[in-house]
Amino acid sequence: MSEFEVIVLGVGDTFSERHHGTSLLLCCEGFRLAIDCPDAYRGVLHDAAKRSGRELSLSDIDHVLITHVHGDHMNGLEGVAFYKHFADKKRVHLVTSPEVRATIWEQRLKASMGQLFDGQQYRVLGFGDYFEVTELSWAEPVVVGPFTVRARRTVHHVPTSALFIEAAGRSLGYSADTAFDAELIAFLEPADLIIHETNLGPAHTPYASLAALPAQLRARMRLIHYPDSFDTSSSCIQSLREGDLLVV
Ligand SMILES: [Zn+2]
């Protein structure tokens, strides 16, 4: 039976000098689902491939889930969609919330992707030329390949989806960007593996709030999206590193 694996692509925040932007690659039954898409995404894959020993090519990733529109989570999407358009001659399968779907083209991508020059003339392109979409639901699970995905809105500057993802009889909880939220912890808690963000400021989760959780919950939790200043060696919750390969 195929395992549910997570390859950690990036663990940093938007200000990091040391890390790629927080992003994951979920793998099961040969299917790959990217969670968020930071800048220079092919380089991000290249680095994670080196560290994890897995072959990671953008041509093998057709499904990208975007948790929210902050740049450190989606600045790579333009390049990925152009790569798919020009190199692979296909569209990106975008998985995202209705709120992100409503704004991602008009307010983020259209200015740079809405027009192409073919050597002779300019052509106007729309969202549907680059993307097909599966919308997440706040109420119902949504199936993406072997993954069943539940979304929960987090407490963040802009609409953001935390995720509870099941595959191969196992489950992953991912906080995405969020302020500390006890109800979100309860949503994530049943998962076999929980990946939670920590960072500074009112829209992120202080490490101390997670460190105060019960030990049996912390044992299943891993930290991501931490600032460069975060002391990973003295944390009582294990921090993820780029290239980590986790079996859920
Ligand atoms: Zn954010």
Residues whose N, C-alpha, C, O or C-beta is under 5 A from the ligand:
A	BS01	ZN	H70 D177
